[in-house]
């Protein structure tokens, strides 16, 4: 169990979810910071998981971003991993952020499934190509 002041993977996960939601709404870190009455640097620290966000402030962020506090946490029901590794990897590049922001805009479930299959197939091929002797 981490010490009280130590960074936790859940802190990074929550921060990445805040960042994703904020970006999806077209809200800058500065705009969110203004509404919270804090510096944009503090928002950056929350989004990277460098600083933990207090429950009361997390609630305020959820209200500002028009979502629930629960949406910032991993859920076994949604099949998410609790360590935030996948979310951090996805949002680490401009292309990944683009996929994360645009994918939910695809309304047709059959098209979303097809896109997910294509991405999965490409990833498996990359992994196979990277294996020694491939």
C-alpha positions as CSV (number, residue, x, y, z in Angstrom):
1,X,0.0,0.0,0.0
2,X,1.5,3.4,-1.0
3,X,2.3,6.0,1.6
4,X,-0.3,8.8,2.0
5,X,1.8,11.2,-0.1
6,X,2.9,8.8,-2.8
7,X,1.5,8.8,-6.3
8,X,-0.8,5.9,-7.1
9,X,-1.8,4.4,-10.4
10,X,-5.4,5.3,-9.7
11,X,-4.4,9.0,-9.3
12,X,-2.9,8.8,-12.8
13,X,-6.0,7.0,-14.1
14,X,-8.4,9.5,-12.7
15,X,-6.3,12.3,-14.1
16,X,-6.2,10.8,-17.5
17,X,-10.0,10.5,-17.5
18,X,-10.4,14.1,-16.5
19,X,-8.1,15.1,-19.3
20,X,-10.0,13.0,-21.8
21,X,-13.4,14.4,-20.8
22,X,-12.1,17.9,-20.7
23,X,-10.6,17.5,-24.2
24,X,-13.7,15.9,-25.5
25,X,-15.7,19.0,-24.4
26,X,-13.1,21.3,-26.1
27,X,-12.2,22.9,-22.7
28,X,-8.6,24.0,-22.2
29,X,-6.7,23.4,-19.0
30,X,-6.8,27.1,-18.4
31,X,-10.6,27.3,-18.7
32,X,-11.1,24.4,-16.3
33,X,-8.6,25.9,-13.9
34,X,-10.5,29.3,-14.0
35,X,-13.7,27.5,-13.1
36,X,-12.1,25.7,-10.3
37,X,-10.2,28.8,-9.0
38,X,-6.8,27.1,-9.3
39,X,-3.8,27.4,-11.6
40,X,-3.7,25.6,-14.9
41,X,-0.4,24.0,-13.6
42,X,-2.5,22.4,-10.9
43,X,-4.9,21.0,-13.5
44,X,-1.8,19.6,-15.3
45,X,-0.6,17.9,-12.1
46,X,-4.1,16.4,-11.5
47,X,-4.3,15.2,-15.1
48,X,-0.8,13.5,-15.0
49,X,-1.5,12.0,-11.6
50,X,1.5,14.0,-10.1
51,X,-0.9,15.5,-7.5
52,X,-3.9,13.8,-6.0
53,X,-7.2,15.5,-6.3
54,X,-9.4,16.0,-3.2
55,X,-12.9,14.4,-3.2
56,X,-14.6,17.8,-3.0
57,X,-12.6,19.2,-6.0
58,X,-13.1,16.0,-8.0
59,X,-16.9,16.4,-7.4
60,X,-16.6,20.0,-8.7
61,X,-14.6,18.8,-11.7
62,X,-17.3,16.3,-12.5
63,X,-20.0,19.0,-12.3
64,X,-18.1,21.3,-14.5
65,X,-17.4,18.6,-17.0
66,X,-21.1,17.4,-16.9
67,X,-20.3,13.8,-15.8
68,X,-20.3,11.7,-12.6
69,X,-17.4,11.2,-10.2
70,X,-17.7,7.5,-10.9
71,X,-16.8,8.1,-14.6
72,X,-13.3,9.0,-13.5
73,X,-12.6,5.6,-11.9
74,X,-12.0,2.2,-13.4
75,X,-14.9,-0.3,-13.3
76,X,-14.8,-4.0,-13.6
77,X,-18.2,-3.8,-15.1
78,X,-16.8,-1.8,-18.0
79,X,-13.9,-4.1,-18.3
80,X,-11.3,-1.4,-17.5
81,X,-8.0,-2.1,-15.9
82,X,-7.5,-0.4,-12.6
83,X,-3.9,0.6,-13.2
84,X,-4.5,3.2,-15.8
85,X,-1.8,1.9,-18.1
86,X,-4.0,1.5,-21.1
87,X,-5.5,5.0,-20.8
88,X,-2.1,6.6,-20.3
89,X,-0.7,4.8,-23.3
90,X,-3.6,5.8,-25.5
91,X,-3.5,9.5,-24.5
92,X,0.3,9.7,-24.6
93,X,0.3,10.7,-28.4
94,X,-1.7,13.0,-30.5
95,X,-2.9,10.1,-32.6
96,X,-4.0,8.2,-29.5
97,X,-5.9,11.2,-28.2
98,X,-7.5,11.6,-31.6
99,X,-8.7,8.0,-31.5
100,X,-9.9,8.3,-27.9
101,X,-11.8,11.5,-28.7
102,X,-13.2,10.5,-32.1
103,X,-14.2,6.9,-31.4
104,X,-17.2,7.7,-29.2
105,X,-18.5,9.9,-31.9
106,X,-19.1,6.8,-34.1
107,X,-22.8,6.1,-33.5
108,X,-23.2,2.8,-35.3
109,X,-22.2,-0.1,-33.1
110,X,-21.2,-2.3,-36.1
111,X,-18.8,0.4,-37.4
112,X,-17.3,0.8,-33.8
113,X,-16.8,-3.0,-33.7
114,X,-15.2,-3.0,-37.1
115,X,-12.8,-0.2,-36.2
116,X,-11.9,-2.0,-32.9
117,X,-11.2,-5.2,-34.9
118,X,-9.0,-3.4,-37.3
119,X,-7.0,-1.7,-34.5
120,X,-6.7,-5.1,-32.7
121,X,-5.5,-6.8,-35.9
122,X,-2.9,-4.1,-36.6
123,X,-1.6,-4.2,-33.0
124,X,-1.3,-8.0,-33.1
125,X,0.6,-7.8,-36.4
126,X,3.0,-5.2,-35.0
127,X,3.5,-7.4,-32.0
128,X,4.2,-10.5,-34.2
129,X,6.6,-8.4,-36.4
130,X,8.5,-7.4,-33.3
131,X,9.1,-11.0,-32.1
132,X,12.6,-12.4,-32.7
133,X,12.8,-14.5,-35.8
134,X,9.7,-12.9,-37.3
